[in-house]
Amino acid sequence: MQIKSTYKLLNSLTKEQLETLRKNYETNDALIQNDQNTIDFEVVVKFFNPTGIGTWYLTELSPNNIGFGICHLQEVELGYVCLEELASLKETCGLEIENDCWFSAQGHTISDLYKRLKSSESIDFSESTETLHSTRTLASPLQSLNRITQNDLLRKAQSFVDKNILSLQDQLVNTCFVKGVFDIEEIVNLFAYYDQDDERLLGKDLKDAMNKDNFYDNCREETREIFNWYLITDWLSQKFIEKGEPVLKNEYGIWWGRTCTGQALVHDSVIQDIVQDLS
């Protein structure tokens, strides 16, 4: 039985697959809300690019059709993928991303598969469940802990982003600067300062260095390029300021000036640092 959907990939899932993906998401989401470790679920579905690189193994699917699992492109990464965007990709000769209808996980959990793909180990999905359990038993406890921790960190980071980063507002903020509504001097941490050992100065260390007469002789100033502006919560703005991130705060709102691009927010090192500090 097929599930009707406006998205081709969602429509390709069986009723059982969709129900399992949704249930897995609800289970782990509840665990995250209670600050508990998530469950290492078995892989449910595999999407692939029939013309080249690109394979996605998912264990969960949120109500707004954001899948969690392994994204295997040039690198193997645990993360999130939007099914709507995945379904919109057009490859050679107009071919689209497909659901591997013959795929069966055969006992492979997401962390087990992640470990094998990272080590470039050949994976035979026809292996027996007994063999797979035996293989996982041979892995060291530390390896297992590290894989699950990375899984949990990404999930916690996504929950953190959903709650505290409200929307991308590049056009609004940039227009306000051009029109003179915002002043560049309102941006906290627009400049980064480094000592003679090229270590970033933050917090008390920066204040102590600035109180010295020879501050600019001993420190290097660097203007930071801001690629995106995100509307954020007041609470998060304080965390970003502590981490030395650019923050614009005035009577109109509070925005984070992100100084890196081309990477999902959950993979941002500053986001992950804050999440780890709170864990």
Buried (B, 14 or more C-beta within 10 A) or exposed (E): EEEEBEBBBBBBBBEEBBBBBBBBBEBBBEBBEEEEBBBBBBBBBBBBBEEEEBBBBBBBBBEEBBBBBBBBEEEBBBBBBBBBEBBEEEBEEEEBBBBBEEBEBBBBBBBBBBBBBBEEEEEEBEBEEEEBEEBBEEEEEEEBEEBBBBBBBBBBBBBBBEEBBBEBBBEBBEEBBEEEEBEEEEBBBBEBBEBEEEEEBBEEEBEEBEEEEEBEEEBEEEEBEBEBBBBBBEEBBEBBBEBBBBBBBEEEBBBBBBBEEEEBBBBBEBBBEBBEEEE
